[in-house]
Amino acid sequence: MKKLMILGASVLQMPAIVEAKKLGLYVIAVDMNPNAEGFSYADKKIVVSTTDTEKVLEEAKKIK
């Protein structure tokens, strides 16, 4: 299955998350807010600031 990481999981990113799910993609959402609305639609959530590029990359490398 193809995977897509979306940086941000707020209400602004929800249309992208929902559309990616409709396309059959495995969606990984990244946001520093553990209660971000988009997390409820994503397959995997990563709670980290999207501006912390080193941490985002570290988390991305863990995904198989």
Secondary structure, 3 states (H helix, E strand, C coil): CCEEEEECCCCCCHHHHHHHHHCCCEEEEEECCCCCHHHHCCCEEEECCCCCHHHHHHHHHHCC
